[in-house]
């Protein structure tokens, strides 16, 4: 049997025996580069790794798909009920599980999802050193000030993995780093302990809305930089302004492919105000996390 790293074991251990066996039989390079496990009711499961799609044998029953989800949630359904209304949950290790099925709507808002038809388990990975290529843009070495950085890409291009390693690097450079981890994906905190290596000076505010959390971190933890993920609400924009106006640097991510596209979106206000020193755009080509472009704002 292939020796699977602990972060991956947490996922595989929740899968039915037939799927687990087929995953464990995959070559090491597939397991090491595993990105997604997609489970479909009454259809074969699929995995995405190393730029490949691999279809597994067999079909997943209704009972099995519910069992997978319950195992990932450690049978604490009510702890995840609010997250399910957003179409995904984040489980131990920072792995995100997308959920599709029948939406239950109350007062115009999705409250939860029932009759689960498919799951997309997106593996959270730690890639030590993946931020090396952008380190020249992170710090103004004349002033020792951390630059304000916006990292953009379509989904699945490695934004979260990159900012995770940025947090490690800046901490090891003796900066006080605060992570506002609204979806428990950046730090993968479980029982108060992160699943990843962050260095000596990283404070994590877990499961707190970004807009509120960024302001809390400024007041309570005196950080040099606040790192957060996937901004998209007007309140997030105002919180970033509050950070910068307080002398605290911000490194964050957003969905987008080009500077023009970003300028038309909600972060366009911050770009026009020249809040960010650099915009870094990622791509999947030739591999996930590749830097497509660095824009000096």
C-alpha positions in Angstrom: 0.0 0.0 0.0 1.2 3.5 -0.8 2.2 5.6 2.2 -0.2 8.5 2.1 0.5 11.7 3.9 -1.6 12.6 6.9 -3.6 15.4 5.2 -4.7 13.1 2.5 -5.4 10.2 4.9 -8.1 12.5 6.5 -9.9 12.5 3.2 -9.4 9.0 2.1 -10.4 7.6 5.4 -13.9 9.0 5.0 -14.5 7.3 1.6 -16.2 3.9 0.9 -13.8 0.9 0.8 -14.0 0.5 -3.0 -13.1 4.1 -3.7 -10.4 4.1 -1.0 -8.8 1.0 -2.4 -8.7 2.5 -5.9 -7.1 5.7 -4.6 -4.5 3.9 -2.6 -3.5 1.9 -5.7 -2.8 5.1 -7.7 0.8 5.9 -8.5 2.6 8.1 -6.0 2.7 11.1 -8.4 -1.0 11.0 -8.7 -1.6 11.0 -5.0 0.9 13.7 -4.4 -0.7 16.0 -6.9 -4.3 15.1 -6.1 -6.5 18.1 -6.5 -10.2 16.9 -6.5 -12.2 13.9 -5.7 -15.6 14.2 -7.3 -18.3 11.8 -6.1 -21.6 11.3 -8.0 -24.7 9.5 -7.0 -25.2 6.4 -9.1 -22.2 7.3 -11.3 -18.5 6.6 -11.2 -16.3 8.8 -9.1 -13.6 11.0 -10.8 -10.3 12.3 -9.5 -8.3 15.2 -10.9 -4.5 15.1 -10.5 -1.4 16.1 -12.4 -3.5 17.7 -15.1 -5.4 14.4 -15.6 -8.9 13.2 -15.1 -9.1 9.6 -13.9 -12.5 7.7 -13.7 -12.8 5.1 -11.0 -14.7 1.9 -11.3 -18.1 1.4 -9.6 -21.1 3.5 -8.7 -21.7 5.4 -5.5 -25.1 4.7 -3.8 -27.4 7.2 -2.1 -26.4 5.7 1.3 -22.7 5.9 0.5 -22.7 9.5 -0.5 -24.5 10.4 2.7 -22.1 8.3 4.7 -19.1 10.1 3.1 -20.5 13.5 3.9 -21.3 12.5 7.5 -17.8 11.1 8.0 -16.2 14.3 6.7 -18.4 16.3 9.1 -17.6 13.8 11.9 -21.3 13.3 12.3 -21.7 16.9 13.6 -24.3 17.9 11.1 -25.6 21.0 13.0 -22.1 22.4 13.3 -22.0 22.6 9.5 -25.6 23.5 8.8 -25.0 27.2 8.1 -22.1 26.4 5.8 -24.2 24.0 3.8 -26.4 26.9 2.9 -23.4 28.3 1.0 -23.0 25.1 -1.0 -19.9 23.9 0.7 -18.3 23.0 4.0 -14.7 23.1 5.1 -13.5 20.1 7.1 -10.6 19.1 9.2 -7.4 19.9 7.4 -8.8 22.9 5.5 -10.3 20.7 2.7 -13.4 22.2 1.0 -16.3 20.0 0.1 -18.7 21.3 -2.5 -22.2 20.0 -2.2 -25.0 19.7 -4.8 -28.5 18.5 -4.4 -31.9 19.9 -3.6 -31.7 23.4 -2.1 -34.0 24.2 0.8 -34.9 27.9 0.6 -36.4 29.9 3.5 -37.2 33.7 3.2 -35.4 33.9 -0.1 -32.2 32.4 1.3 -30.7 28.9 0.9 -30.7 27.3 4.3 -29.3 23.9 3.5 -29.0 21.2 0.8 -30.8 17.9 1.0 -31.0 14.8 -1.3 -27.2 15.1 -2.0 -26.4 14.2 -5.6 -22.7 15.0 -5.8 -19.7 16.1 -3.8 -16.5 17.8 -4.8 -13.7 17.2 -2.3 -11.1 19.8 -3.0 -7.8 18.9 -1.3 -6.0 21.5 0.7 -2.3 21.2 0.3 0.8 22.7 1.8 3.5 23.5 -0.7 6.5 24.8 1.1 8.4 27.3 -1.1 5.6 27.9 -3.7 5.8 31.6 -2.8 9.5 31.8 -3.7 8.8 33.1 -7.2 6.9 36.2 -5.9 9.0 37.0 -2.9 10.6 40.0 -4.7 7.2 41.7 -4.7 6.2 41.0 -1.1 8.4 43.4 0.7 9.8 46.9 0.0 13.3 46.3 1.3 14.1 50.0 1.5 11.4 50.6 4.1 10.9 47.0 5.3 7.2 47.5 4.7 5.2 44.6 3.4 3.5 45.5 0.1 -0.3 45.4 -0.4 -0.9 42.4 -2.8 -3.9 41.3 -4.7 -3.7 37.7 -6.0 -6.2 36.8 -8.7 -7.1 33.8 -10.8 -10.1 31.6 -11.8 -11.0 28.9 -9.2 -8.5 26.1 -8.7 -5.3 27.9 -9.6 -3.6 27.7 -6.2 -4.5 31.1 -4.6 -5.1 29.7 -1.1 -2.0 27.5 -1.3 0.1 30.5 -2.3 -1.1 32.8 0.5 -0.6 30.0 3.0 3.1 29.8 2.0 3.3 33.6 2.0 2.2 33.7 5.6 4.9 31.2 6.5 7.6 33.2 4.7 6.7 36.5 6.2 6.5 35.0 9.7 10.0 33.5 9.3 11.2 37.0 8.2 10.1 38.2 11.7 6.8 39.9 10.6 3.7 39.6 12.7 1.2 37.9 10.4 -2.6 37.8 11.1 -4.8 35.4 9.1 -8.5 36.1 8.9 -9.6 32.6 7.9 -13.4 32.9 7.3 -13.8 29.5 5.7 -11.1 27.6 7.8 -9.2 26.9 4.6 -6.0 28.9 4.9 -4.8 27.6 8.2 -6.9 24.4 8.5 -7.3 25.0 12.3 -8.6 22.0 14.3 -9.0 22.1 18.1 -7.0 25.4 18.0 -4.0 24.0 16.1 -3.2 24.7 12.5 -2.7 21.8 10.1 0.2 23.6 8.4 3.7 25.0 9.2 3.4 28.8 9.6 6.5 29.9 11.4 6.8 31.7 14.8 4.5 34.6 14.5 1.1 33.9 12.9 -2.2 34.6 14.6 -5.3 32.9 13.1 -8.8 34.2 13.6 -10.9 31.2 12.4 -14.4 31.1 11.1 -14.9 34.8 11.4 -16.5 37.0 8.6 -13.7 38.8 6.9 -15.0 42.3 7.2 -15.4 42.0 11.0 -12.3 39.8 11.5 -9.8 42.1 9.8 -10.9 45.0 12.0 -10.7 42.7 15.1 -7.2 41.6 14.2 -6.0 45.2 13.8 -7.3 46.2 17.2 -6.3 43.1 19.1 -3.1 41.6 17.6 -1.1 44.6 16.2 -0.2 42.8 13.0 2.2 44.0 10.3 0.0 42.3 7.7 -3.4 40.8 7.5 -3.9 37.9 5.1 -7.3 36.7 3.9 -8.9 34.9 1.0 -11.6 35.5 -1.6 -12.9 39.0 -1.0 -16.1 39.8 -2.7 -18.5 41.8 -0.5 -18.7 45.6 -0.1 -17.9 45.2 3.6 -14.7 43.4 2.7 -13.6 46.4 0.6 -14.2 48.8 3.5 -12.3 46.5 5.9 -9.3 46.5 3.5 -9.4 50.3 3.5 -9.4 50.3 7.3 -6.4 48.1 7.4 -4.4 50.2 5.0 -5.4 53.4 6.7 -4.2 51.9 10.0 -0.8 51.3 8.6 -1.4 47.5 8.3 -0.6 45.8 5.0 -3.1 43.5 3.3 -2.5 40.4 1.1 -5.7 38.9 -0.3 -7.2 37.0 -3.2 -10.1 37.4 -5.6 -11.5 35.5 -8.6 -10.5 37.0 -11.9 -8.4 36.5 -15.0 -7.2 40.0 -16.2 -6.7 43.4 -14.8 -9.6 44.8 -16.9 -11.9 42.1 -15.5 -10.8 42.9 -12.0 -11.3 46.7 -12.6 -14.9 46.1 -13.5 -15.6 44.0 -10.4 -15.9 44.9 -6.8 -12.2 45.2 -6.2 -12.1 47.8 -9.0 -12.5 50.5 -6.4 -9.4 49.5 -4.6 -7.4 49.2 -7.8 -8.5 52.6 -8.9 -7.5 54.0 -5.5 -4.1 52.3 -6.0 -4.5 50.5 -2.7 -2.5 47.5 -4.0 1.2 47.8 -4.9 1.0 44.7 -7.1 -1.6 42.5 -8.7 -0.4 38.9 -9.2 -2.5 36.8 -11.7 -2.2 33.0 -11.5 -2.9 30.3 -14.0 -3.1 26.5 -14.3 -0.7 26.4 -17.2 1.8 24.8 -17.4 0.9 23.8 -13.8 -1.4 24.9 -11.0 -0.1 28.0 -9.3 1.9 29.3 -12.2 2.4 33.1 -12.3 0.8 34.5 -15.5 1.4 38.1 -14.9 2.6 40.6 -12.2 1.1 44.1 -12.6 2.8 46.9 -10.8 0.0 49.3 -9.7 
